[in-house]
Amino acid sequence: MGNKKNIIAETGWSNPRVSQFLMVVTLIVGAIGYCIGFLKITSEGAEAAVSPVALLSVGVVGIISMIRHSVFHRSDATRMGWDHGQRNNFQLEVGFANLAIGLPALIAVAFDWGVVVEAALVLAYAVYFIQVTVLVLMDREDGKLNLFRVAMMVMQTGFLGYFALSALAAANINPL
């Protein structure tokens, strides 16, 4: 009976390979956004560097993350060991949060809403990732910590914050 359940869990919408593929795509797209941002920050300045980060590392990553968490929620739950045979509304909400930040970031770049809007959306995603990182660090029932996941989240948070705050400073936007 246990084998049959495992076979069923790994077919269709519950196949963890789907969400694993989407996770790898988000890491690659996010990294491309940061690389372009670092290239631009040295050649064109912080105001130019925030656009590829907003477009790729927030916009596209946010949309793909929404698809992974909300559309393929069973696949994602299976991948993380959370599949309890029913829909997990928490995962859907996480997907909606990613879309709520990612889609406006994509639109802000596409319609040239300006560096302040782009930086604000990048900063919002950084704040989101700070909270997720803290949650991951606190929520360890088994006592095991996925150091790769935590390292990726800390790096992503740092990069997002760096590009957002650098762009705001370059645009002479002060927090006070």
trRosetta pair geometry for C-beta under 8 A, 3 or more apart (Angstrom, degrees):
i j d omega theta_ij theta_ji phi_ij phi_ji
1 4 5.7 -55 -153 33 35 113
1 5 6.6 35 152 -19 67 104
2 5 5.8 -54 -152 34 33 112
2 6 6.6 32 153 -17 66 105
3 6 5.7 -56 -150 37 34 111
3 7 6.3 34 153 -20 68 105
4 7 5.7 -54 -148 35 32 112
4 8 6.3 30 154 -17 65 107
5 8 5.8 -56 -147 39 31 110
5 9 6.1 32 154 -23 65 109
6 9 5.6 -53 -143 35 30 113
6 10 6.5 12 162 -7 63 111
7 10 6.3 -72 -151 43 26 99
7 11 6.9 25 155 -27 63 110
8 11 6.1 -62 -152 25 33 111
8 14 7.5 34 135 59 60 148
9 14 5.0 -110 -172 140 50 140
9 78 5.7 156 166 -119 102 129
9 83 6.2 128 -151 112 118 154
10 14 6.3 -94 -84 108 18 95
10 15 5.3 63 -176 -112 57 65
10 16 6.7 -48 -121 7 84 85
10 78 7.0 163 -89 173 62 151
11 14 6.6 31 58 56 45 97
11 15 6.2 14 -134 -62 10 97
12 15 6.4 156 61 -19 23 99
13 18 7.9 -69 -150 39 33 159
13 72 6.5 -161 -161 -134 74 65
13 74 4.7 64 128 54 97 129
13 75 6.1 -117 166 -38 50 93
14 74 4.3 -65 -91 140 72 114
14 75 5.8 176 -150 -78 19 56
14 77 7.9 -52 -135 65 81 95
14 78 5.1 99 -178 -38 81 146
14 83 6.5 75 -147 -129 110 152
15 18 5.1 90 85 -10 95 102
15 75 5.6 -10 67 -117 50 105
15 78 7.4 -130 164 74 4 151
16 19 5.9 -58 -157 45 52 103
16 20 5.8 55 146 -25 77 108
16 75 5.7 159 -100 -170 33 70
16 76 7.9 117 -129 -94 69 16
16 78 4.4 -125 -68 106 96 103
16 79 3.8 144 -151 -77 102 73
17 20 5.4 -54 -140 40 34 116
17 21 6.2 41 157 -23 66 102
17 75 7.8 -76 50 -159 42 115
18 21 6.0 -55 -155 33 26 111
18 22 6.6 21 150 -13 62 107
18 72 5.3 -138 119 -151 124 147
18 75 4.3 -51 65 -156 111 159
19 22 5.4 -52 -144 40 38 112
19 23 6.1 45 152 -26 67 102
19 68 5.2 103 -137 -157 83 96
19 72 5.3 -175 -72 122 90 126
19 75 4.1 162 -25 124 106 101
19 76 4.1 166 -126 -81 153 62
19 78 7.5 148 24 57 133 86
19 79 4.6 -122 82 -16 125 146
20 23 5.5 -50 -147 33 31 115
20 24 6.5 32 153 -18 63 103
20 79 5.6 176 -56 -124 83 132
21 24 5.8 -55 -151 35 31 110
21 25 6.4 32 151 -19 64 105
22 25 5.5 -52 -148 36 34 115
22 26 6.5 37 153 -21 65 101
22 64 5.8 -178 -169 174 94 99
22 65 8.0 146 150 -93 111 36
22 67 6.4 -142 -143 95 143 103
22 68 4.1 177 116 -85 142 111
22 72 6.8 154 -3 50 153 147
23 26 5.8 -51 -151 32 32 110
23 27 6.7 32 151 -18 63 104
23 68 6.5 109 -61 -137 69 157
23 79 7.5 176 -21 158 139 160
24 27 5.7 -53 -151 35 34 112
24 28 6.4 31 153 -17 67 106
25 28 5.8 -56 -146 39 32 109
25 29 6.1 27 158 -15 68 109
25 64 5.9 -133 103 -164 113 153
26 29 5.9 -55 -139 42 29 107
26 30 5.9 31 160 -19 64 111
26 61 4.9 90 -154 -140 89 83
26 64 5.0 -170 -80 97 92 129
26 65 5.8 74 -110 -64 146 84
26 68 7.3 -65 -33 -14 133 147
27 30 5.9 -57 -144 40 25 112
27 31 6.2 26 157 -20 62 109
27 152 7.0 -52 -116 -150 110 137
28 31 5.8 -57 -147 37 28 111
28 32 6.4 30 154 -21 64 104
29 32 5.7 -52 -149 33 32 113
29 33 6.6 35 151 -19 63 104
29 56 5.4 -150 168 -175 85 94
29 57 7.4 176 126 -86 77 44
29 60 5.0 -112 168 108 143 126
29 61 5.6 -178 95 -70 114 80
29 64 6.9 127 32 4 151 150
30 33 5.7 -55 -154 34 33 114
30 34 6.5 28 152 -15 67 105
30 56 6.8 167 -103 135 30 90
30 57 4.5 78 -142 -126 69 76
30 61 4.8 53 -72 -83 96 140
30 156 6.6 -22 173 -116 145 110
31 34 5.7 -54 -147 38 34 109
31 35 6.2 36 154 -21 67 105
32 35 5.7 -53 -145 36 31 112
32 36 6.4 28 157 -15 64 105
32 56 5.7 -99 88 171 94 155
33 36 6.0 -57 -148 39 27 107
33 37 6.2 31 152 -21 63 110
33 52 5.1 180 -148 144 67 83
33 53 5.0 112 159 -112 107 41
33 55 6.7 -173 -120 73 113 74
33 56 3.0 -168 -75 83 110 113
33 57 3.4 -152 91 -35 147 89
33 58 7.7 180 171 1 164 61
33 60 7.6 -179 -55 41 129 113
33 61 7.5 -88 4 -24 147 118
34 37 5.3 -55 -147 38 32 117
34 38 6.3 31 156 -19 67 102
34 53 6.5 60 -88 -106 51 94
34 57 5.8 83 -47 -78 77 142
34 159 5.0 -29 -118 -169 125 148
34 163 7.8 -130 -121 -44 71 137
35 38 5.9 -52 -147 35 30 108
35 39 6.5 30 153 -17 63 105
36 39 5.6 -54 -150 37 33 113
36 40 6.1 28 154 -16 67 109
36 52 3.9 -91 100 147 126 166
36 53 7.8 -162 77 -51 92 62
36 56 7.2 93 34 20 131 145
37 40 5.8 -60 -145 41 28 107
37 41 6.1 31 158 -27 66 106
37 49 4.4 81 -162 -178 71 90
37 50 7.1 57 -131 -86 111 24
37 52 5.2 -150 -60 73 73 105
37 53 4.4 40 -77 -51 141 103
37 57 7.5 -33 -23 -6 137 138
37 159 7.7 113 77 -179 147 105
37 163 5.4 -36 -174 -106 144 134
38 41 5.8 -47 -139 29 31 112
38 42 6.9 22 162 -11 60 105
38 49 7.3 76 -63 -146 18 125
39 42 6.5 -69 -161 38 27 102
39 43 6.4 -6 158 7 66 118
40 43 6.0 -74 -137 52 32 93
40 44 4.8 -37 -168 41 78 111
40 45 7.6 -46 151 53 79 36
40 48 4.7 -132 173 114 119 100
40 49 4.1 170 92 -92 106 70
40 51 7.8 -77 128 46 172 94
40 52 6.5 147 -2 11 143 124
41 44 7.5 -51 -85 59 14 69
41 45 6.7 -11 -146 170 46 13
41 46 5.5 34 -130 -88 93 55
41 48 7.7 -175 -81 72 42 84
41 49 3.8 20 -65 -73 80 156
41 163 7.6 -118 -70 -114 131 81
41 166 6.8 11 -133 134 127 153
44 47 7.8 -99 132 68 92 75
44 48 3.7 -33 116 53 125 156
44 49 7.0 163 73 -47 95 75
45 48 5.5 90 65 16 73 99
45 49 6.9 -135 108 -11 37 98
45 170 5.9 140 166 -152 108 150
46 49 5.3 -58 -140 36 35 116
46 50 6.7 42 164 -32 68 97
46 163 7.3 173 -157 -152 87 55
46 166 3.8 -139 -136 140 136 99
46 167 4.7 -155 147 -81 96 50
46 169 6.9 13 88 64 163 89
46 170 4.0 170 63 -21 115 144
47 50 6.6 -47 -155 16 28 109
47 115 4.6 -41 -151 -111 89 153
47 167 5.4 112 -100 -143 44 82
47 170 4.8 -133 -42 108 88 131
47 171 5.9 113 -97 -62 111 90
48 51 6.4 -46 -172 13 43 114
49 52 7.1 -58 -166 35 44 97
49 53 6.8 35 147 -11 71 115
49 163 5.9 -131 122 -138 104 98
49 166 7.1 -14 70 100 130 129
49 167 6.8 -144 67 -74 85 100
50 53 5.5 -67 -154 46 41 114
50 54 5.8 42 152 -24 77 107
50 115 6.0 99 56 -149 136 83
50 118 5.0 126 128 119 114 119
50 119 5.1 -37 -156 -78 159 79
50 122 6.0 -123 -160 -8 100 155
50 163 5.1 144 -104 163 72 99
50 164 6.7 96 -127 -95 119 41
50 166 7.5 -176 -63 78 102 90
50 167 3.7 7 -43 -70 140 153
51 54 5.7 -55 -142 37 28 108
51 55 6.1 24 161 -16 65 110
51 109 5.4 120 -158 -127 83 108
51 115 7.8 -70 -56 -104 86 73
51 118 5.9 -34 -93 -161 55 163
52 55 5.5 -55 -138 42 33 112
52 56 5.7 -3 174 12 71 113
52 57 7.6 64 130 -3 66 98
53 56 6.9 -66 -126 54 19 84
53 57 4.7 -31 -159 36 61 126
53 58 6.6 53 143 -9 67 100
53 122 5.6 45 118 -117 113 136
53 159 7.4 -160 -134 147 127 99
53 160 7.1 160 172 -114 124 59
53 163 4.5 49 20 143 174 168
54 57 7.4 -11 -47 54 11 84
54 58 5.1 -35 -146 42 42 126
54 59 6.2 53 147 -25 59 104
54 105 4.6 -150 -176 -170 83 101
54 106 7.9 -173 143 -68 81 32
54 108 6.2 -73 161 81 140 118
54 109 5.2 163 100 -56 112 116
54 118 4.1 -86 -51 -162 163 96
54 119 7.7 -79 -67 -61 124 32
54 121 5.8 77 -137 80 107 115
54 122 5.2 -87 -84 -58 81 103
55 58 7.5 72 28 51 12 82
55 59 5.0 -40 -159 29 31 135
55 60 6.8 28 147 -15 61 99
55 105 7.1 -161 -81 142 26 93
55 106 6.4 82 -138 -116 57 58
55 109 4.3 -76 -76 60 94 176
55 110 7.9 119 -115 -47 102 71
56 59 6.6 -8 -49 51 13 92
56 60 5.1 -19 -140 28 47 122
56 61 6.9 63 151 -22 52 94
57 60 7.8 25 -27 49 15 89
57 61 5.6 0 -169 -3 31 136
57 122 7.6 47 86 -127 109 99
57 125 7.9 151 125 111 86 157
57 156 7.7 -180 -174 -148 112 91
57 159 7.2 -104 -170 117 159 124
57 160 6.9 -161 131 -87 127 88
58 61 6.2 -44 -105 49 9 106
58 62 5.7 13 168 -25 53 117
58 101 6.4 -91 -175 138 103 100
58 102 5.9 -169 152 -111 63 61
58 105 4.1 -95 111 168 117 173
58 106 8.0 -153 100 -45 81 67
58 121 6.0 128 146 132 156 100
58 122 5.5 -123 -44 -101 147 64
58 125 4.7 -143 -121 -29 106 160
58 160 7.2 103 -71 -124 104 113
59 62 6.0 -62 -147 32 15 109
59 63 6.6 6 160 -11 57 107
59 102 5.1 114 -142 -171 30 71
59 103 7.2 94 -143 -94 77 16
59 105 4.1 -141 -68 98 81 99
59 106 3.2 125 -155 -66 126 79
59 107 8.0 169 -123 -1 122 50
59 109 6.6 -88 -36 17 152 127
60 63 5.9 -57 -148 38 32 108
60 64 6.2 27 157 -13 67 108
60 102 7.3 -146 17 -164 10 115
60 106 6.9 109 -51 -90 56 115
61 64 5.9 -57 -143 42 29 107
61 65 5.9 32 156 -22 65 110
61 98 7.8 -107 124 -165 69 112
61 102 6.6 -144 77 -113 58 121
62 65 5.6 -56 -144 38 27 113
62 66 6.5 32 154 -23 62 102
62 98 4.4 180 -157 173 70 77
62 99 6.2 149 152 -88 98 26
62 101 5.3 -143 -121 83 148 82
62 102 1.7 -165 88 -66 130 122
62 103 6.9 -118 108 -22 126 54
62 105 6.6 114 12 34 143 126
62 106 7.8 -136 56 -27 115 105
62 125 7.0 -103 -72 -108 117 125
63 66 5.6 -48 -151 30 32 113
63 67 6.7 33 150 -18 63 102
63 98 7.5 -167 -56 135 18 101
63 99 6.4 70 -106 -110 54 73
63 102 4.8 -161 -37 133 64 139
63 103 6.5 98 -79 -70 97 72
63 106 6.9 20 -34 -35 126 146
64 67 5.6 -52 -152 35 36 113
64 68 6.3 36 150 -19 67 105
65 68 5.5 -52 -145 38 34 112
65 69 6.0 20 161 -8 69 111
65 94 7.9 -92 154 140 105 91
65 95 6.7 -169 130 -122 70 62
65 98 3.9 -125 94 -161 116 160
65 102 7.1 166 41 -46 105 149
66 69 6.2 -62 -137 46 26 100
66 70 5.4 -14 178 16 67 121
66 71 7.6 63 131 -8 68 94
66 95 4.2 97 -145 -175 56 82
66 96 6.9 87 -130 -75 105 24
66 98 4.6 -159 -58 85 78 110
66 99 3.9 60 -89 -54 151 98
66 102 6.7 -135 -19 40 117 141
67 70 6.8 -65 -116 53 15 86
67 71 4.7 -23 -158 27 60 126
67 72 6.6 36 148 7 70 100
67 95 7.4 160 -6 -148 14 118
68 71 7.5 5 -40 50 10 86
68 72 5.6 -43 -142 59 39 110
68 75 7.7 -99 -157 85 67 110
68 76 5.4 104 160 -78 82 127
68 95 7.2 -169 70 -104 58 105
69 72 7.8 42 7 64 10 70
69 73 6.1 28 166 -97 41 80
69 76 5.8 -47 -105 35 43 177
69 91 5.1 -159 -172 176 84 80
69 92 6.9 163 138 -99 91 23
69 94 4.7 -117 -167 91 153 100
69 95 3.3 -168 87 -66 107 93
69 98 6.6 128 24 12 137 136
70 73 5.9 -1 -140 -55 17 105
70 91 7.1 174 -82 131 47 81
70 92 5.0 78 -119 -134 83 63
70 94 7.9 -165 -55 73 83 68
70 95 3.0 -162 -35 108 100 163
70 96 6.6 99 -79 -45 139 67
70 99 7.7 -23 1 -23 148 127
71 95 7.5 164 -6 -156 62 155
72 75 4.1 -30 171 38 102 123
72 76 5.8 110 111 -24 84 93
73 76 5.6 -55 -142 40 32 111
73 77 6.0 36 156 -22 66 106
73 87 6.7 51 103 -143 141 77
73 88 6.4 -161 169 50 120 87
73 91 4.6 128 -144 112 107 134
73 92 6.1 -26 -86 -66 149 74
73 95 7.2 -89 -79 -27 100 140
74 77 5.6 -51 -143 37 31 112
74 78 6.3 33 155 -19 63 105
74 83 6.3 63 -161 -118 69 114
74 87 7.8 -65 -67 -100 88 61
75 78 5.8 -55 -149 36 28 111
75 79 6.3 32 151 -23 63 106
76 79 5.5 -50 -148 33 32 116
76 80 6.4 13 159 -3 65 110
76 82 8.0 -14 119 52 71 117
76 91 6.2 154 90 -158 128 136
77 80 6.2 -67 -146 48 28 98
77 82 4.2 -98 -155 82 79 93
77 83 4.1 117 121 -74 105 70
77 84 7.6 -89 171 5 134 65
77 88 5.8 139 -94 9 133 133
77 91 6.3 -84 -65 -56 97 161
78 81 7.7 38 -173 -72 28 25
78 82 7.8 -90 -49 53 21 62
78 83 4.3 15 -78 -32 65 139
82 88 6.4 -1 141 -50 120 164
82 91 7.6 150 105 -59 145 127
84 88 7.4 98 30 -68 103 106
87 92 7.3 20 174 -33 107 124
88 91 4.5 67 92 3 105 109
88 92 7.3 171 96 -9 58 83
89 92 5.3 -52 -152 36 46 115
89 93 6.3 49 150 -22 72 102
90 93 5.7 -54 -151 35 32 113
90 94 6.6 35 150 -21 64 102
91 94 5.6 -50 -150 32 35 114
91 95 6.6 37 150 -18 64 103
92 95 5.6 -54 -155 36 34 114
92 96 6.4 35 148 -20 67 104
93 96 5.5 -51 -146 36 35 112
93 97 6.4 39 153 -22 66 102
94 97 5.7 -50 -149 33 32 113
94 98 6.6 35 151 -19 63 103
95 98 5.7 -53 -152 34 33 112
95 99 6.5 30 152 -15 66 106
96 99 5.6 -55 -148 40 34 111
96 100 6.1 40 151 -27 67 106
97 100 5.5 -50 -144 32 31 116
97 101 6.8 15 160 -5 63 104
97 128 6.5 159 154 -138 120 132
98 101 6.5 -68 -154 43 28 97
98 102 5.5 17 159 -14 69 123
99 102 5.7 -60 -123 47 28 107
99 103 5.4 25 -180 -19 69 112
100 103 7.1 -32 -116 32 13 103
100 104 7.4 4 167 -1 44 110
101 104 6.7 -70 -158 43 27 102
101 105 6.3 27 153 -22 66 114
101 121 6.2 149 -168 -166 80 87
101 124 5.3 -163 -127 110 118 117
101 125 5.1 144 153 -77 145 86
101 128 6.4 -106 -27 -23 161 152
102 105 5.7 -62 -149 36 30 113
102 106 6.3 29 157 -19 67 106
102 125 7.8 81 -70 -93 65 125
103 106 5.7 -53 -148 35 32 112
103 107 6.3 28 155 -14 66 108
104 107 5.5 -57 -142 43 35 111
104 108 5.9 44 155 -29 68 104
104 121 5.8 -157 103 -112 102 136
105 108 5.6 -48 -144 31 29 115
105 109 6.8 23 158 -12 61 103
105 118 7.0 85 -146 -137 76 65
105 121 4.2 177 -87 139 88 142
105 122 7.0 105 -125 -62 126 63
105 125 7.3 3 -58 -37 149 130
106 109 6.3 -61 -156 37 28 104
106 110 6.1 23 153 -16 65 114
107 110 5.6 -59 -139 42 31 111
107 111 5.8 -1 171 9 70 113
107 113 7.5 47 120 -23 76 129
108 111 6.8 -70 -135 52 18 87
108 113 4.2 -74 -147 35 74 127
108 114 7.8 -75 -173 44 97 51
108 117 4.8 -156 -144 122 128 116
108 118 5.1 172 129 -80 129 70
108 121 5.9 -178 10 -1 156 149
109 112 7.4 20 -174 -75 29 43
109 113 7.8 -52 -45 23 23 89
109 118 6.2 79 -72 -106 78 119
113 117 4.1 -46 119 60 117 155
113 118 6.9 149 72 -43 94 79
114 117 5.2 90 66 13 81 100
114 118 6.9 -152 100 -3 40 93
115 118 5.6 -59 -143 43 32 111
115 119 5.8 31 160 -19 69 110
115 167 5.3 -150 -180 176 106 112
115 168 8.0 177 138 -81 99 44
115 170 7.7 -82 163 83 152 104
115 171 5.1 178 98 -70 130 139
116 119 5.9 -54 -142 40 27 109
116 120 6.2 30 156 -23 62 108
116 168 6.9 79 -121 -110 68 78
116 171 5.9 -154 -69 126 84 162
116 173 5.9 129 -114 -67 105 152
117 120 5.7 -54 -146 35 29 113
117 121 6.5 25 157 -15 64 105
118 121 6.0 -60 -152 38 29 107
118 122 6.4 28 152 -17 65 108
118 167 7.0 -75 92 147 101 162
119 122 5.5 -54 -145 39 34 112
119 123 6.1 36 153 -20 66 106
119 163 7.5 -150 -122 129 79 73
119 164 4.6 125 -168 -150 76 66
119 165 7.7 144 -171 -52 116 20
119 167 4.0 -156 -89 88 125 124
119 168 4.9 169 145 -54 153 85
119 171 7.3 -148 -2 12 152 138
119 173 7.6 159 81 47 148 148
120 123 5.6 -53 -146 38 30 113
120 124 6.4 37 150 -25 63 102
120 164 7.4 121 -71 -154 16 113
120 168 8.0 95 -61 -81 65 117
121 124 5.4 -44 -146 30 35 116
121 125 6.7 36 153 -18 62 100
122 125 5.8 -54 -154 35 33 110
122 126 6.6 38 146 -22 64 103
122 160 5.4 -166 173 -163 84 83
122 163 5.7 -82 162 95 153 106
122 164 4.0 -168 97 -77 106 101
122 167 7.6 80 46 29 143 139
123 126 5.3 -49 -150 32 37 116
123 127 6.5 39 151 -19 66 100
123 160 7.2 155 -96 150 29 95
123 161 6.9 71 -121 -114 69 56
123 164 3.8 153 -62 175 81 155
123 165 7.2 101 -95 -53 111 68
123 168 7.6 23 -50 -33 137 135
124 127 5.7 -51 -151 34 33 111
124 128 6.5 38 148 -21 63 104
125 128 5.3 -48 -149 34 36 118
125 129 6.4 32 153 -16 66 105
125 160 5.4 -122 93 -152 99 148
126 129 5.8 -58 -148 40 31 107
126 130 6.5 39 150 -26 64 99
126 157 5.4 102 -154 -153 75 63
126 160 3.7 -173 -76 108 94 117
126 161 4.3 129 -156 -62 153 74
126 164 6.1 -118 -8 10 138 143
127 130 5.6 -45 -150 26 34 115
127 131 6.8 32 153 -15 62 103
128 131 6.0 -62 -160 36 31 109
128 132 6.4 27 149 -17 67 108
129 132 5.3 -49 -139 38 40 112
129 133 6.1 46 157 -24 67 102
129 153 5.8 -174 -174 -166 101 84
129 156 5.5 -126 -155 104 160 108
129 157 4.2 -157 107 -81 119 90
129 160 6.6 120 27 27 139 148
130 133 5.8 -56 -151 34 28 112
130 134 6.6 27 153 -17 63 105
130 157 5.4 113 -68 -141 67 137
131 134 5.8 -54 -150 35 32 110
131 135 6.4 33 152 -19 65 107
132 135 5.6 -55 -149 37 33 114
132 136 6.3 34 153 -21 66 105
132 153 6.3 -132 100 -147 104 134
133 136 5.8 -53 -148 35 31 111
133 137 6.4 29 154 -17 64 107
133 150 6.7 95 -148 -144 89 71
133 153 4.4 167 -90 133 97 129
133 154 6.1 104 -131 -70 146 66
133 157 6.2 -53 -24 -33 143 146
134 137 5.7 -58 -150 38 31 111
134 138 6.2 22 156 -14 66 111
135 138 5.9 -63 -145 42 29 105
135 139 5.6 7 167 -6 69 121
136 139 6.3 -62 -126 45 23 99
136 140 8.0 53 166 -56 51 92
136 146 7.7 -73 -180 50 121 99
136 149 6.5 -138 -171 125 151 118
136 150 6.2 -171 113 -90 130 83
136 153 6.7 141 28 9 151 167
137 140 7.4 -43 180 -22 28 115
137 145 7.4 23 -124 -129 58 119
137 150 6.7 83 -76 -119 87 123
140 143 5.9 96 140 -97 107 15
140 144 6.4 -159 -163 57 110 41
140 145 5.9 -32 -108 -78 150 75
145 150 6.4 -1 171 -23 104 139
146 149 3.9 40 108 16 117 117
146 150 6.5 149 88 -14 65 85
147 150 5.7 -56 -142 42 34 109
147 151 5.9 36 158 -21 68 108
148 151 5.8 -56 -145 38 27 111
148 152 6.3 26 156 -19 63 107
149 152 5.9 -56 -148 36 28 110
149 153 6.4 24 155 -17 64 108
150 153 5.8 -58 -148 38 31 110
150 154 6.2 30 155 -18 66 107
151 154 5.8 -55 -144 38 29 109
151 155 6.2 28 157 -17 64 108
152 155 5.8 -55 -146 39 29 110
152 156 6.1 29 155 -20 65 108
153 156 5.7 -52 -143 37 30 111
153 157 6.2 31 156 -19 64 107
154 157 5.8 -54 -146 37 29 111
154 158 6.2 29 154 -18 63 109
155 158 5.7 -58 -147 39 30 111
155 159 6.2 27 157 -17 66 107
156 159 5.9 -55 -144 38 29 108
156 160 6.2 28 158 -18 64 109
157 160 5.9 -57 -145 38 27 110
157 161 6.2 23 158 -15 63 111
158 161 5.9 -59 -145 40 27 109
158 162 6.1 30 157 -23 64 110
159 162 5.7 -56 -145 36 28 114
159 163 6.4 20 162 -12 65 107
160 163 6.3 -61 -148 40 26 103
160 164 6.1 21 159 -15 64 114
161 164 5.9 -60 -141 41 27 109
161 165 5.8 14 168 -8 67 114
162 165 6.5 -63 -138 43 19 99
162 166 5.9 19 163 -18 61 115
163 166 5.9 -57 -139 39 25 111
163 167 6.2 24 162 -18 62 109
164 167 6.1 -62 -152 36 24 107
164 168 6.4 19 155 -15 63 109
165 168 5.7 -53 -143 39 33 111
165 169 6.2 35 156 -19 66 106
166 169 5.8 -56 -147 38 28 110
166 170 6.2 27 155 -18 64 108
167 170 5.7 -54 -144 38 30 111
167 171 6.2 21 156 -11 64 110
168 171 5.8 -62 -146 44 30 106
168 173 4.2 -81 -169 67 83 115
169 172 7.6 33 180 -78 34 27
169 173 7.3 -87 -67 52 23 71
